[in-house]
Amino acid sequence: MEHKVTVVAAVIERAGRILVCQRGPRDSHPLKWEFPGGKVRPGEHPREALRRELWEELGVEADIGEELARTEWRYPGMEPIELVFYRARLRRGEPQNRVFAGIRWERLEDLAALDFLEADRDFVRRLASWQGSRWRSSTQLS
């Protein structure tokens, strides 16, 4: 059985916009857009991993809420990943760009125009279609 890497990503909304991040020019998949997050370490719970990643990448503390989607992907020459998207809410701090080429807040309907990582693209399309329905209906965070 092949090893799968679990990757977590935060969907953070503020004033009708979603926080997205652009990978650096020297990173794998240079200058592609993504949601903040990263790899889950061995023995780490995915929600804890996401809290850690948000602190490391953006200097913020966040409440991690419901799982929004889960997908599997394999980039050529790399281990397969299981990518888990969570709704998150900023608890403390203003996002600071610590590791990315850029960060910005985008409207849901504008996300699909960005050059997202391939593993994120289906989720981005689904997220844009949730406007006013599923996206707004659930506000519970655990």
C-alpha positions in Angstrom: 0.0 0.0 0.0 1.4 3.4 -1.0 1.9 6.1 1.6 -0.3 9.1 1.3 0.6 12.6 2.6 -2.3 14.4 4.4 -2.4 18.1 3.6 -4.8 20.6 5.2 -6.0 23.9 3.9 -8.0 26.8 5.5 -10.8 28.6 3.9 -10.9 31.9 5.8 -13.6 34.4 5.0 -13.8 38.1 6.0 -16.3 40.7 4.7 -17.3 38.4 1.8 -13.7 37.7 0.7 -11.5 34.6 1.0 -7.8 34.6 2.0 -5.6 33.1 -0.7 -1.9 32.8 -1.0 0.6 32.7 -3.9 3.5 30.3 -3.7 7.0 31.7 -4.0 9.0 31.6 -7.3 11.4 29.0 -5.8 8.7 26.7 -4.3 7.4 23.6 -6.0 4.5 24.8 -8.2 5.9 28.3 -8.4 3.5 31.3 -8.3 0.4 29.1 -8.1 -2.4 30.2 -5.8 -3.6 28.1 -2.8 -5.3 28.3 0.5 -3.1 28.6 3.5 -2.1 25.3 5.2 0.3 22.5 4.8 1.4 18.9 5.6 0.2 17.1 8.7 3.1 15.7 10.7 3.1 12.1 11.9 1.0 11.8 15.1 -0.6 15.3 14.6 -4.3 15.8 14.3 -5.3 17.6 11.0 -7.0 20.5 12.8 -3.9 21.0 15.0 -1.7 20.9 12.0 -3.8 23.6 10.4 -3.6 25.8 13.5 0.2 25.3 13.4 0.5 26.1 9.7 -1.6 29.2 10.0 0.7 30.5 12.8 3.9 29.6 10.9 2.7 31.0 7.5 0.6 34.0 8.5 1.2 34.7 12.3 -2.5 34.2 13.2 -4.4 32.1 15.6 -7.5 30.5 14.2 -10.5 28.4 15.2 -10.8 25.4 12.8 -14.3 24.5 11.9 -16.1 22.1 9.7 -14.5 20.0 7.0 -15.7 21.5 3.7 -14.2 19.0 1.3 -11.6 16.2 0.9 -9.9 15.1 -2.3 -7.0 12.9 -3.4 -4.4 14.1 -5.9 -1.0 13.0 -7.2 1.4 15.3 -8.8 3.9 13.6 -11.2 7.0 12.3 -9.4 5.5 12.9 -5.9 3.7 10.9 -3.3 -0.1 11.0 -3.5 -1.8 13.5 -1.2 -5.1 13.6 0.6 -6.1 17.3 0.7 -8.6 18.3 3.4 -10.2 21.8 3.3 -11.6 23.3 6.5 -13.5 26.4 7.3 -11.5 28.6 9.6 -12.0 31.8 11.5 -9.3 34.2 12.6 -9.2 34.4 16.4 -6.2 36.6 17.0 -3.8 38.5 14.7 -3.9 40.0 11.2 -2.5 37.8 8.5 1.2 38.7 7.8 2.9 37.3 4.7 5.7 35.2 6.2 6.4 32.7 3.4 4.4 33.5 0.3 5.0 35.6 -2.9 1.7 37.3 -2.0 -1.5 37.0 0.0 -4.8 38.7 -0.7 -8.5 38.6 0.0 -10.6 37.6 -3.0 -14.3 37.5 -3.7 -15.7 33.9 -4.0 -16.8 34.6 -7.6 -13.3 35.7 -8.5 -11.4 32.7 -7.2 -11.7 30.7 -10.4 -9.8 33.3 -12.4 -6.7 32.7 -10.3 -4.1 30.1 -11.3 -4.6 27.7 -8.5 -2.7 24.5 -7.8 -4.3 21.6 -9.8 -5.3 19.8 -6.6 -7.3 22.9 -5.5 -9.2 23.6 -8.8 -12.2 21.4 -8.4 -12.8 22.7 -4.9 -12.4 26.3 -6.0 -15.2 25.7 -8.6 -17.4 24.1 -6.0 -16.7 26.9 -3.5 -17.7 29.6 -6.0 -21.0 27.8 -6.6 -21.8 27.9 -2.8 -22.4 31.6 -2.8 -25.3 32.5 -0.5 -26.2 28.8 0.0 -24.0 26.3 1.7 -21.2 28.8 2.4 -23.5 31.1 4.5 -25.6 28.3 6.0 -23.0 26.9 8.3 -21.2 29.1 10.8 -20.4 26.6 13.6 -16.8 26.2 14.4 -15.4 23.5 16.7 
